[in-house]
Every structure is written in C-alpha cells, then in structure tokens.
Amino acid sequence: MQGMTDMKGVRFLMDSWIMAALLAVTPVTTSLGAMATRVEDKNNHIYKDFIASPLKRSTLASSYIISGFFISLILTFITFILAELYIVIFGGELLSIEAMFMVILLIIFTTAASSLMMFYLVSWFKSINTYTTASTIVGTLIGFLTGIYIPIGSVPEAVQMVIKLFPTSHAGVLFRSVMMKQAEKVTFADAPASVLEDFRLNLGVSFKVGDTILPIYSSILYILIFMVLFFVLSLFQISIKEK
C-alpha cells in the first residue's frame, strides 16, 4: 500500500488481507464447480430418471447440496492451510489457536451459505454451455466484489454500496476481521486509532453505511438472511417449478 512501505509488518498485513479474501471467494467458486454434476445430470436426462424414482425431490436436492457442501468444505480447508503456509513462509505469523478456530467456523458457515446460493443459481441451468458462461461471470465478478482486484475504498461510493449488498463481500469482512487482527497489531502499534479505522474501511475489513461502521454480527446476520432466502427459493423451485 502506498504510504505504508516503511511501516512494520506490512507484508504480513497485506498477505493476510489477500488470503482472507481468497477464503471468502473459495466457498462460492468451489460450490459452483461442485454443482456441475447437477447440470450434467439434467443435460444427459439422468435427472428425469431420478425424478421418476421413489426418491423425494427434497431428498434428491439435499444430496446435491450436501455433496457440494462437503466438496467445497474440503477444498476451502486445503486453501486455508496453504494460505497460512504462504503467510508464514513470507515472514508472517501463524494464527493463534483461537483465531484458527474462528476461521474454521467461518469456513463452515460461509460454505453452507454458498452451497445453498449456488444450488439455487444452478437450478436454472439446463445446458453445460449456460453453466460454463455463468461460472466465468461469477468467477470474475466475485473477485471484484470481495476486493481482490480493487480495494473497496478505491471505487466510487455508489459502487461501494453495490458491493456491500452482496453476501460474499460480508464474508470477506468476517475473514479479514479475524485473519488480519494479529498483523494490524504489529503494523499499527504506534498509529492513532483513526489511521487504523481508515485503513480498515479502505481495505474492506469493515463496512460503513452512512456514518455508522457496521459491527461484525451484522455481516453474520446479513449472510444468515440470504441463507434462509435461498433455502426458501430452492424449496419453491424443487416443489413447483422443476419437472
């Protein structure tokens, strides 16, 4: 970051920022990838055989969601391990036991949310071509929304508000608040609180709406609302629209 090159532990801080964003993105992209099986089953008309069987539609849908969840969970845990190794190799510190436990809980939470959202999204696709196009768009968009490409403080306020509407952006806030805590203590040990606050807002470690900095629990609640919403939408899709 410009103006921070002489501060202590900057590499540790920025590596933690990047890896936190990566962990926020991974549940979405891996869940979407795991749901390709559902599109292939539809495309090859295998899904009709499942529908004609004694299996309930809810059971069939649950199998896709659960399998996608576990595939995504495993891949995200691997990403977490590699992210920690990367940080340590380049001079950073391992997370504390408490912080690791919090990250593990966040991985489970965000993976469950992503699996439900991606299941509903994929339920609209009937061809591999459509799925592939959507995957490319989501993969590109998700990096922008979580601030991997451009920090949220570098875009206009109107764009910032759009970014804050997406649940994955709030997942980024949750991961950053945990994974960057140790590095922030090192880098901003002698800095005024206002400097740290500005940094957190510019890098998407915290979100501000109006004059209010949103507390961490608001991001958790926001993602929970989307989980419930997409769960209900998926039930509707399964019970009424899918044939």
TORKOL-4160 file (C-alpha; in steps of 0.2 Angstrom, whole numbers, padded with zeros to 4 digits, m for minus):
243
<pt num="1" X="0000" Y="0000" Z="0000"/>
<pt num="2" X="0006" Y="0017" Z="m0004"/>
<pt num="3" X="0012" Y="0027" Z="0011"/>
<pt num="4" X="0014" Y="0011" Z="0021"/>
<pt num="5" X="0030" Y="0004" Z="0014"/>
<pt num="6" X="0041" Y="0009" Z="0030"/>
<pt num="7" X="0028" Y="0003" Z="0042"/>
<pt num="8" X="0032" Y="m0013" Z="0052"/>
<pt num="9" X="0024" Y="m0030" Z="0046"/>
<pt num="10" X="0016" Y="m0023" Z="0030"/>
<pt num="11" X="0020" Y="m0039" Z="0020"/>
<pt num="12" X="0012" Y="m0049" Z="0034"/>
<pt num="13" X="m0003" Y="m0037" Z="0034"/>
<pt num="14" X="m0006" Y="m0037" Z="0015"/>
<pt num="15" X="m0003" Y="m0056" Z="0014"/>
<pt num="16" X="m0017" Y="m0059" Z="0027"/>
<pt num="17" X="m0028" Y="m0047" Z="0018"/>
<pt num="18" X="m0026" Y="m0056" Z="0001"/>
<pt num="19" X="m0028" Y="m0073" Z="0009"/>
<pt num="20" X="m0044" Y="m0068" Z="0019"/>
<pt num="21" X="m0052" Y="m0063" Z="0003"/>
<pt num="22" X="m0047" Y="m0079" Z="m0006"/>
<pt num="23" X="m0055" Y="m0089" Z="0008"/>
<pt num="24" X="m0071" Y="m0079" Z="0006"/>
<pt num="25" X="m0071" Y="m0082" Z="m0013"/>
<pt num="26" X="m0066" Y="m0101" Z="m0012"/>
<pt num="27" X="m0083" Y="m0107" Z="m0005"/>
<pt num="28" X="m0093" Y="m0099" Z="m0019"/>
<pt num="29" X="m0082" Y="m0105" Z="m0033"/>
<pt num="30" X="m0080" Y="m0122" Z="m0027"/>
<pt num="31" X="m0098" Y="m0124" Z="m0023"/>
<pt num="32" X="m0102" Y="m0118" Z="m0040"/>
<pt num="33" X="m0090" Y="m0131" Z="m0048"/>
<pt num="34" X="m0097" Y="m0145" Z="m0037"/>
<pt num="35" X="m0114" Y="m0141" Z="m0044"/>
<pt num="36" X="m0109" Y="m0145" Z="m0061"/>
<pt num="37" X="m0115" Y="m0163" Z="m0058"/>
<pt num="38" X="m0132" Y="m0157" Z="m0057"/>
<pt num="39" X="m0131" Y="m0148" Z="m0074"/>
<pt num="40" X="m0124" Y="m0163" Z="m0082"/>
<pt num="41" X="m0137" Y="m0174" Z="m0075"/>
<pt num="42" X="m0150" Y="m0163" Z="m0082"/>
<pt num="43" X="m0141" Y="m0161" Z="m0099"/>
<pt num="44" X="m0140" Y="m0180" Z="m0100"/>
<pt num="45" X="m0158" Y="m0183" Z="m0095"/>
<pt num="46" X="m0152" Y="m0193" Z="m0080"/>
<pt num="47" X="m0161" Y="m0181" Z="m0068"/>
<pt num="48" X="m0178" Y="m0187" Z="m0076"/>
<pt num="49" X="m0173" Y="m0204" Z="m0070"/>
<pt num="50" X="m0171" Y="m0198" Z="m0053"/>
<pt num="51" X="m0187" Y="m0189" Z="m0053"/>
<pt num="52" X="m0196" Y="m0204" Z="m0059"/>
<pt num="53" X="m0189" Y="m0215" Z="m0045"/>
<pt num="54" X="m0197" Y="m0216" Z="m0027"/>
<pt num="55" X="m0184" Y="m0203" Z="m0021"/>
<pt num="56" X="m0192" Y="m0187" Z="m0015"/>
<pt num="57" X="m0187" Y="m0172" Z="m0024"/>
<pt num="58" X="m0182" Y="m0164" Z="m0007"/>
<pt num="59" X="m0170" Y="m0179" Z="m0004"/>
<pt num="60" X="m0163" Y="m0178" Z="m0021"/>
<pt num="61" X="m0160" Y="m0159" Z="m0019"/>
<pt num="62" X="m0152" Y="m0162" Z="m0002"/>
<pt num="63" X="m0140" Y="m0174" Z="m0010"/>
<pt num="64" X="m0134" Y="m0161" Z="m0022"/>
<pt num="65" X="m0132" Y="m0148" Z="m0009"/>
<pt num="66" X="m0124" Y="m0159" Z="0004"/>
<pt num="67" X="m0111" Y="m0166" Z="m0008"/>
<pt num="68" X="m0107" Y="m0149" Z="m0015"/>
<pt num="69" X="m0105" Y="m0143" Z="0003"/>
<pt num="70" X="m0093" Y="m0156" Z="0008"/>
<pt num="71" X="m0083" Y="m0154" Z="m0008"/>
<pt num="72" X="m0082" Y="m0136" Z="m0006"/>
<pt num="73" X="m0078" Y="m0138" Z="0013"/>
<pt num="74" X="m0063" Y="m0149" Z="0009"/>
<pt num="75" X="m0056" Y="m0138" Z="m0004"/>
<pt num="76" X="m0058" Y="m0122" Z="0007"/>
<pt num="77" X="m0049" Y="m0131" Z="0021"/>
<pt num="78" X="m0035" Y="m0135" Z="0010"/>
<pt num="79" X="m0035" Y="m0117" Z="0004"/>
<pt num="80" X="m0034" Y="m0111" Z="0022"/>
<pt num="81" X="m0019" Y="m0122" Z="0026"/>
<pt num="82" X="m0010" Y="m0117" Z="0010"/>
<pt num="83" X="m0014" Y="m0098" Z="0014"/>
<pt num="84" X="m0007" Y="m0100" Z="0032"/>
<pt num="85" X="0009" Y="m0108" Z="0025"/>
<pt num="86" X="0011" Y="m0094" Z="0012"/>
<pt num="87" X="0010" Y="m0081" Z="0025"/>
<pt num="88" X="0022" Y="m0089" Z="0037"/>
<pt num="89" X="0035" Y="m0093" Z="0023"/>
<pt num="90" X="0035" Y="m0074" Z="0018"/>
<pt num="91" X="0038" Y="m0068" Z="0036"/>
<pt num="92" X="0021" Y="m0068" Z="0044"/>
<pt num="93" X="0014" Y="m0077" Z="0059"/>
<pt num="94" X="0003" Y="m0092" Z="0061"/>
<pt num="95" X="m0014" Y="m0088" Z="0068"/>
<pt num="96" X="m0017" Y="m0091" Z="0086"/>
<pt num="97" X="m0027" Y="m0106" Z="0091"/>
<pt num="98" X="m0042" Y="m0095" Z="0095"/>
<pt num="99" X="m0041" Y="m0086" Z="0078"/>
<pt num="100" X="m0039" Y="m0103" Z="0069"/>
<pt num="101" X="m0055" Y="m0110" Z="0077"/>
<pt num="102" X="m0064" Y="m0094" Z="0072"/>
<pt num="103" X="m0059" Y="m0096" Z="0054"/>
<pt num="104" X="m0064" Y="m0114" Z="0054"/>
<pt num="105" X="m0081" Y="m0109" Z="0060"/>
<pt num="106" X="m0082" Y="m0096" Z="0047"/>
<pt num="107" X="m0077" Y="m0108" Z="0033"/>
<pt num="108" X="m0091" Y="m0120" Z="0038"/>
<pt num="109" X="m0104" Y="m0105" Z="0039"/>
<pt num="110" X="m0099" Y="m0097" Z="0023"/>
<pt num="111" X="m0098" Y="m0114" Z="0014"/>
<pt num="112" X="m0115" Y="m0119" Z="0019"/>
<pt num="113" X="m0122" Y="m0102" Z="0013"/>
<pt num="114" X="m0113" Y="m0103" Z="m0003"/>
<pt num="115" X="m0119" Y="m0121" Z="m0006"/>
<pt num="116" X="m0137" Y="m0115" Z="m0004"/>
<pt num="117" X="m0135" Y="m0100" Z="m0015"/>
<pt num="118" X="m0126" Y="m0109" Z="m0029"/>
<pt num="119" X="m0138" Y="m0124" Z="m0029"/>
<pt num="120" X="m0152" Y="m0111" Z="m0032"/>
<pt num="121" X="m0142" Y="m0102" Z="m0046"/>
<pt num="122" X="m0138" Y="m0119" Z="m0055"/>
<pt num="123" X="m0156" Y="m0125" Z="m0054"/>
<pt num="124" X="m0160" Y="m0113" Z="m0068"/>
<pt num="125" X="m0147" Y="m0120" Z="m0080"/>
<pt num="126" X="m0151" Y="m0134" Z="m0092"/>
<pt num="127" X="m0136" Y="m0134" Z="m0103"/>
<pt num="128" X="m0117" Y="m0135" Z="m0099"/>
<pt num="129" X="m0114" Y="m0120" Z="m0111"/>
<pt num="130" X="m0125" Y="m0109" Z="m0100"/>
<pt num="131" X="m0117" Y="m0116" Z="m0084"/>
<pt num="132" X="m0099" Y="m0113" Z="m0091"/>
<pt num="133" X="m0104" Y="m0095" Z="m0096"/>
<pt num="134" X="m0112" Y="m0091" Z="m0079"/>
<pt num="135" X="m0096" Y="m0099" Z="m0070"/>
<pt num="136" X="m0085" Y="m0087" Z="m0079"/>
<pt num="137" X="m0095" Y="m0072" Z="m0075"/>
<pt num="138" X="m0097" Y="m0077" Z="m0057"/>
<pt num="139" X="m0078" Y="m0081" Z="m0055"/>
<pt num="140" X="m0074" Y="m0064" Z="m0062"/>
<pt num="141" X="m0087" Y="m0054" Z="m0053"/>
<pt num="142" X="m0083" Y="m0062" Z="m0036"/>
<pt num="143" X="m0065" Y="m0056" Z="m0036"/>
<pt num="144" X="m0071" Y="m0038" Z="m0039"/>
<pt num="145" X="m0085" Y="m0040" Z="m0025"/>
<pt num="146" X="m0073" Y="m0046" Z="m0012"/>
<pt num="147" X="m0059" Y="m0033" Z="m0016"/>
<pt num="148" X="m0046" Y="m0044" Z="m0023"/>
<pt num="149" X="m0044" Y="m0034" Z="m0038"/>
<pt num="150" X="m0048" Y="m0017" Z="m0032"/>
<pt num="151" X="m0049" Y="m0012" Z="m0013"/>
<pt num="152" X="m0067" Y="m0005" Z="m0009"/>
<pt num="153" X="m0060" Y="0012" Z="m0004"/>
<pt num="154" X="m0053" Y="0014" Z="m0022"/>
<pt num="155" X="m0070" Y="0014" Z="m0030"/>
<pt num="156" X="m0084" Y="0027" Z="m0030"/>
<pt num="157" X="m0097" Y="0027" Z="m0016"/>
<pt num="158" X="m0111" Y="0021" Z="m0027"/>
<pt num="159" X="m0101" Y="0006" Z="m0032"/>
<pt num="160" X="m0096" Y="0003" Z="m0014"/>
<pt num="161" X="m0114" Y="0002" Z="m0009"/>
<pt num="162" X="m0117" Y="m0011" Z="m0023"/>
<pt num="163" X="m0103" Y="m0021" Z="m0017"/>
<pt num="164" X="m0110" Y="m0020" Z="0001"/>
<pt num="165" X="m0126" Y="m0028" Z="m0005"/>
<pt num="166" X="m0118" Y="m0045" Z="m0009"/>
<pt num="167" X="m0116" Y="m0058" Z="0004"/>
<pt num="168" X="m0099" Y="m0063" Z="m0002"/>
<pt num="169" X="m0092" Y="m0046" Z="0002"/>
<pt num="170" X="m0098" Y="m0048" Z="0020"/>
<pt num="171" X="m0090" Y="m0065" Z="0021"/>
<pt num="172" X="m0074" Y="m0056" Z="0016"/>
<pt num="173" X="m0076" Y="m0044" Z="0031"/>
<pt num="174" X="m0078" Y="m0058" Z="0043"/>
<pt num="175" X="m0062" Y="m0067" Z="0037"/>
<pt num="176" X="m0052" Y="m0051" Z="0036"/>
<pt num="177" X="m0058" Y="m0046" Z="0054"/>
<pt num="178" X="m0051" Y="m0062" Z="0061"/>
<pt num="179" X="m0035" Y="m0066" Z="0049"/>
<pt num="180" X="m0029" Y="m0048" Z="0050"/>
<pt num="181" X="m0030" Y="m0044" Z="0068"/>
<pt num="182" X="m0013" Y="m0050" Z="0073"/>
<pt num="183" X="m0005" Y="m0041" Z="0058"/>
<pt num="184" X="m0014" Y="m0025" Z="0062"/>
<pt num="185" X="m0007" Y="m0025" Z="0080"/>
<pt num="186" X="0010" Y="m0026" Z="0073"/>
<pt num="187" X="0008" Y="m0013" Z="0059"/>
<pt num="188" X="m0002" Y="0000" Z="0068"/>
<pt num="189" X="0005" Y="m0002" Z="0086"/>
<pt num="190" X="0010" Y="0016" Z="0086"/>
<pt num="191" X="m0003" Y="0023" Z="0075"/>
<pt num="192" X="m0018" Y="0033" Z="0080"/>
<pt num="193" X="m0035" Y="0024" Z="0081"/>
<pt num="194" X="m0041" Y="0035" Z="0066"/>
<pt num="195" X="m0027" Y="0028" Z="0055"/>
<pt num="196" X="m0032" Y="0010" Z="0058"/>
<pt num="197" X="m0050" Y="0014" Z="0056"/>
<pt num="198" X="m0047" Y="0022" Z="0039"/>
<pt num="199" X="m0036" Y="0008" Z="0033"/>
<pt num="200" X="m0050" Y="m0005" Z="0038"/>
<pt num="201" X="m0063" Y="0005" Z="0029"/>
<pt num="202" X="m0052" Y="0007" Z="0013"/>
<pt num="203" X="m0047" Y="m0012" Z="0013"/>
<pt num="204" X="m0065" Y="m0019" Z="0017"/>
<pt num="205" X="m0060" Y="m0025" Z="0034"/>
<pt num="206" X="m0075" Y="m0015" Z="0040"/>
<pt num="207" X="m0090" Y="m0008" Z="0031"/>
<pt num="208" X="m0098" Y="0009" Z="0034"/>
<pt num="209" X="m0116" Y="0013" Z="0030"/>
<pt num="210" X="m0119" Y="0032" Z="0032"/>
<pt num="211" X="m0110" Y="0037" Z="0047"/>
<pt num="212" X="m0111" Y="0020" Z="0055"/>
<pt num="213" X="m0097" Y="0007" Z="0055"/>
<pt num="214" X="m0106" Y="m0010" Z="0054"/>
<pt num="215" X="m0102" Y="m0022" Z="0069"/>
<pt num="216" X="m0096" Y="m0039" Z="0064"/>
<pt num="217" X="m0113" Y="m0048" Z="0069"/>
<pt num="218" X="m0122" Y="m0038" Z="0056"/>
<pt num="219" X="m0112" Y="m0046" Z="0042"/>
<pt num="220" X="m0116" Y="m0063" Z="0050"/>
<pt num="221" X="m0134" Y="m0059" Z="0051"/>
<pt num="222" X="m0134" Y="m0052" Z="0033"/>
<pt num="223" X="m0127" Y="m0069" Z="0027"/>
<pt num="224" X="m0140" Y="m0079" Z="0038"/>
<pt num="225" X="m0154" Y="m0069" Z="0029"/>
<pt num="226" X="m0148" Y="m0074" Z="0012"/>
<pt num="227" X="m0146" Y="m0092" Z="0018"/>
<pt num="228" X="m0164" Y="m0093" Z="0023"/>
<pt num="229" X="m0170" Y="m0084" Z="0007"/>
<pt num="230" X="m0161" Y="m0095" Z="m0004"/>
<pt num="231" X="m0167" Y="m0110" Z="0006"/>
<pt num="232" X="m0185" Y="m0105" Z="0003"/>
<pt num="233" X="m0182" Y="m0101" Z="m0015"/>
<pt num="234" X="m0174" Y="m0118" Z="m0018"/>
<pt num="235" X="m0189" Y="m0127" Z="m0009"/>
<pt num="236" X="m0200" Y="m0117" Z="m0021"/>
<pt num="237" X="m0190" Y="m0122" Z="m0036"/>
<pt num="238" X="m0190" Y="m0140" Z="m0032"/>
<pt num="239" X="m0208" Y="m0142" Z="m0027"/>
<pt num="240" X="m0217" Y="m0131" Z="m0040"/>
<pt num="241" X="m0206" Y="m0127" Z="m0055"/>
<pt num="242" X="m0194" Y="m0142" Z="m0058"/>
<pt num="243" X="m0201" Y="m0156" Z="m0068"/>
